[in-house]
Amino acid sequence: MRRLGREVFDRLVEPIVGGIFTADPKTLSMAATLPQFLNMERTSGGLIRGYLRSKQEDAAAAARRASGARYEQFMAPRDGMSAWIDGLAKHLPANSVSLNCRVVGLARERQAGDSSWMITTDQGSPQPFDGVILATPASVTARLLQSVAPEAAAMVSEIPYASSAVVAMIVNRADIGARMDGFGVVVPSNQGRAALAISYSSNKYPGRTPEGEVLLRVFLGGALRPEVVDWSDTDLQRTAVNEVRDILAWKGSQPNWQAVIRWKNAMPQYLVGHVAKIQRLRQQLDGLPSLQLCGAAYEGVGIPQCVRGAKQAVERLCHSWKLGEDN
Ligand SMILES: Cc1cc2nc3c(=O)[nH]c(=O)nc-3n(C[C@H](O)[C@H](O)[C@H](O)COP(=O)(O)OP(=O)(O)OC[C@H]3O[C@@H](n4cnc5c(N)ncnc54)[C@H](O)[C@@H]3O)c2cc1C
């Protein structure tokens, strides 16, 4: 807002942040959610100059990539996200994963300079482990840290989450009056609409619908409307259908298919001060290198950032084993 004014905030920044982070942009940390904008300001002296420079760099990077692997902007496993987890599981030794059990307790046991961890699940007695990576949502992580690192637990417990509901629907392309040449729309909150965003999933990921149909995902709720996630399926579907009718000029009577998915407390909200808080949190846990945290609560909510965070947690854990012991 400081650089480009109120209108750019209302019509560009707010809908992107609201649509992607299901958040209230007035409380969010720019450094944590959209660090590329701060970076542009720092390195290029302004957002427009920074944008122009990044376009030049993109073109140069595209030229460099031309002889190597090219990735599209959006990617998803053809058979859905679970295919990814199933693929990972296939590479693990038999019986190395316990499914459908909740970790309910974490304790530290010191043994002659070494330290091991005792993990209790809701299905059995405590078991020892050399290292622990907590990849659970912040509220669970805070509970598990309580007895081993209470100050870190307090910091993690302060990270709030927002809820949203997604109504997925398949409609006939011919019934939509709006242009559909992008990947979706994000809706400024000053429009007073219920939808945060409508994603054109079949444009992002080919093969999701038969020819002539489109798969839309309508995002409702978020930090500014926390009550919406508890609406009935009927109310959510009716609202989503009305939004698609108004925003995309849809003329059909009923979608060909619909489903409601509720994401309760699923999106961490990086409030102002988040980056500094996570730095302090990591420092707090420096003394326990065989205990690592990763997941959407800390350094990025997107799946690529979560994967990067998980790799870094594994590297830090392996490094601690190389060094031999916790302090
Ligand atoms: C509606 C929506 C749309 C999104 N769209 C995109 C997108 O298009 N692209 C993108 O990159 N990102 C997207 N995201 C963000 C991204 O999906 C999430 O931030 C990311 O999946 C979070 O991963 P995670 O591993 O941190 O958490 P989770 O996936 O929530 O994993 C936490 C795991 O901990 C387990 N768990 C909880 N308690 C316990 C316990 N006591 N013991 C053992 N296990 C426990 C849970 O069962 C769960 O499996 C979206 C998020 C939402 C909500």
The ligand as a Tripos MOL2 file, in Angstrom:
@<TRIPOS>MOLECULE
LIG
   53    58     1     0     0
SMALL
NO_CHARGES

@<TRIPOS>ATOM
      1 C1         -7.7870  -25.7690    0.6650 C.3       1 LIG1
      2 C2         -6.3000  -25.7630    0.4880 C.ar      1 LIG1
      3 C3         -5.7520  -25.6890   -0.7860 C.ar      1 LIG1
      4 C4         -4.3690  -25.6960   -0.9610 C.ar      1 LIG1
      5 N1         -3.8540  -25.6440   -2.2270 N.ar      1 LIG1
      6 C5         -2.5170  -25.7010   -2.4020 C.ar      1 LIG1
      7 C6         -1.9530  -25.6990   -3.7100 C.ar      1 LIG1
      8 O1         -2.6640  -25.6380   -4.7110 O.2       1 LIG1
      9 N2         -0.5990  -25.7590   -3.8300 N.ar      1 LIG1
     10 C7          0.2210  -25.8260   -2.7430 C.ar      1 LIG1
     11 O2          1.4450  -25.8900   -2.9000 O.2       1 LIG1
     12 N3         -0.2830  -25.8310   -1.4900 N.ar      1 LIG1
     13 C8         -1.6240  -25.7750   -1.3010 C.ar      1 LIG1
     14 N4         -2.1450  -25.7670   -0.0320 N.ar      1 LIG1
     15 C9         -1.2230  -25.7770    1.1150 C.3       1 LIG1
     16 C10        -0.6400  -27.1430    1.3780 C.3       1 LIG1
     17 O3         -1.5110  -28.1480    0.9140 O.3       1 LIG1
     18 C11        -0.4360  -27.3570    2.8820 C.3       1 LIG1
     19 O4          0.1510  -26.2150    3.4720 O.3       1 LIG1
     20 C12         0.4810  -28.5500    3.0980 C.3       1 LIG1
     21 O5         -0.0860  -29.7100    2.5240 O.3       1 LIG1
     22 C13         0.6940  -28.7780    4.5770 C.3       1 LIG1
     23 O6          1.5260  -29.9010    4.7250 O.3       1 LIG1
     24 P1          1.9890  -30.3620    6.1600 P.3       1 LIG1
     25 O7          2.7310  -31.6380    5.9570 O.co2     1 LIG1
     26 O8          2.6500  -29.2470    6.8910 O.co2     1 LIG1
     27 O9          0.6380  -30.5930    6.9690 O.3       1 LIG1
     28 P2         -0.4700  -31.7060    6.7960 P.3       1 LIG1
     29 O10        -0.6000  -32.1140    5.3710 O.co2     1 LIG1
     30 O11        -1.6620  -31.1740    7.5150 O.co2     1 LIG1
     31 O12         0.1420  -32.9480    7.5690 O.3       1 LIG1
     32 C14         0.1200  -33.0400    8.9530 C.3       1 LIG1
     33 C15        -0.0220  -34.5170    9.2690 C.3       1 LIG1
     34 O13         0.0870  -34.7020   10.6740 O.3       1 LIG1
     35 C16        -0.8010  -35.7540   11.0150 C.3       1 LIG1
     36 N5         -1.0770  -35.6700   12.4570 N.ar      1 LIG1
     37 C17        -1.8080  -34.7480   13.1280 C.ar      1 LIG1
     38 N6         -1.8040  -35.0160   14.4520 N.ar      1 LIG1
     39 C18        -1.0400  -36.1300   14.6190 C.ar      1 LIG1
     40 C19        -0.6480  -36.8950   15.7640 C.ar      1 LIG1
     41 N7         -1.0180  -36.5680   17.0180 N.pl3     1 LIG1
     42 N8          0.1340  -37.9860   15.5620 N.ar      1 LIG1
     43 C20         0.5490  -38.3360   14.3160 C.ar      1 LIG1
     44 N9          0.2150  -37.6350   13.1970 N.ar      1 LIG1
     45 C21        -0.5710  -36.5550   13.3580 C.ar      1 LIG1
     46 C22        -2.0380  -35.4970   10.1600 C.3       1 LIG1
     47 O14        -2.8090  -36.6740   10.0570 O.3       1 LIG1
     48 C23        -1.3840  -35.1000    8.8490 C.3       1 LIG1
     49 O15        -1.1520  -36.2230    8.0380 O.3       1 LIG1
     50 C24        -3.5200  -25.7760    0.1730 C.ar      1 LIG1
     51 C25        -4.0750  -25.8560    1.4580 C.ar      1 LIG1
     52 C26        -5.4470  -25.8510    1.6200 C.ar      1 LIG1
     53 C27        -6.0190  -25.9590    3.0110 C.3       1 LIG1
@<TRIPOS>BOND
     1     1     2 1
     2     2     3 ar
     3     2    52 ar
     4     3     4 ar
     5     4     5 ar
     6     4    50 ar
     7     5     6 ar
     8     6     7 ar
     9     6    13 1
    10     7     8 2
    11     7     9 ar
    12     9    10 ar
    13    10    11 2
    14    10    12 ar
    15    12    13 ar
    16    13    14 ar
    17    14    15 1
    18    14    50 ar
    19    15    16 1
    20    16    17 1
    21    16    18 1
    22    18    19 1
    23    18    20 1
    24    20    21 1
    25    20    22 1
    26    22    23 1
    27    23    24 1
    28    24    25 2
    29    24    26 1
    30    24    27 1
    31    27    28 1
    32    28    29 2
    33    28    30 1
    34    28    31 1
    35    31    32 1
    36    32    33 1
    37    33    34 1
    38    33    48 1
    39    34    35 1
    40    35    36 1
    41    35    46 1
    42    36    37 ar
    43    36    45 ar
    44    37    38 ar
    45    38    39 ar
    46    39    40 ar
    47    39    45 ar
    48    40    41 1
    49    40    42 ar
    50    42    43 ar
    51    43    44 ar
    52    44    45 ar
    53    46    47 1
    54    46    48 1
    55    48    49 1
    56    50    51 ar
    57    51    52 ar
    58    52    53 1
@<TRIPOS>SUBSTRUCTURE
     1 LIG1         1 GROUP 0 **** ****
